[in-house]
């Protein structure tokens, strides 16, 4: 959390709850990139079927995936 002053705060107290753009876990990188551009945002919340946040897709994630298509986290 780039602008957090208290690093002990929960993420839920720092993030907005309004006008969220969420995606399912099976979204393609192309569609994620389109949504980021369309909504002029830097992060997409990835949610499961119960609308629980299970991750984020960021602009940097997409840039890295394009630059290093065969890279994996290990």
LINMO-V292793 format. One record per run of one state. SS is the DSSP state (H for helix, E for strand, L for the rest). FROM is the first residue (numbers start at 0). LEN is the number of residues. If there is no record, write none. Layout:
[[SS,FROM,LEN] [SS,FROM,LEN]]
This chain:
[[L,0,10] [H,10,4] [L,14,7] [E,21,3] [L,24,4] [H,28,11] [L,39,3] [E,42,5] [L,47,5] [E,52,6] [H,58,9] [L,67,7]]
